[in-house]
Amino acid sequence: MPDLTARDARLHAFRSDLADARLKGEVAADRFVAGRPARITASVADMRKAPRPDAGINTQLLFGDDVLVFEVAEGWAWVQAERDGYVGYVADTMLVGRDLAPTHIVCVPRTFLYPGPDLRFPIAGQLSMGSTVTVTDAAETRGTHYAVLSSGEALIAGHLRSIGEAASDYVAVAETFLGTPYLWGGTSGFGIDCSGLVQLAMRMAGRNVLRDSD
């Protein structure tokens, strides 16, 4: 019988009752399912160790992150992040289906999302560095340039760069987070821990690494 402990459960979706269909023959589980593609629609989504709001946070997912969903039950989705492979539970209200491919990534620690291309509008949300969006148009209002998203919402154009365009120095990226509050499990400009900082800075410089060193 396959050894259920042979793979790291932080990075592979398996439990005794349910597992990723790609792991069939490698782990023991009562049932195997293929993950359903979905995308994070919240500014920041806590990925928890168990399906309850007081469970510990493994890591966080950012707006636009793609995931595979293996189960939805009682308001929680059991997912695996496609970007770095981490597995955990997120609130199912933070998920939407995938439609258009993202074109740009937020390249400043924090930025406001506006309901349209005008910074005088009340903000519609906030996005962190590393969030990905689909830009479909450009606009200028009173000399400020905006990137207009597929939703019709807008971001300051200078706060984005094209996906695939990497920063030259991950240390310089990390330094932009000076003064950001420490948050255990955090991965965003609103709160971050040491592992999340290294992972995000390296990602913005074109190098994908895990947040755990073991």
Secondary structure, 3 states (H helix, E strand, C coil): CCCCCCCCCCCCCECCCCEEHHHECCECCCCEECCEEEEECCCEEEEECCCCCCCCEEEEEECCCEEEEEEEECCEEEEEECCCCCEEEEEHHHEECCCCCCCEEECCCEEEEECCCCCCCCCCEEEECCCEECEEEEEEECCEEEEEECCCCEEEHHHEEECCCCCCCHHHHHHCCCCCCECCCCEECCEECHHHHHHHHHHHCCCCCCCCCC
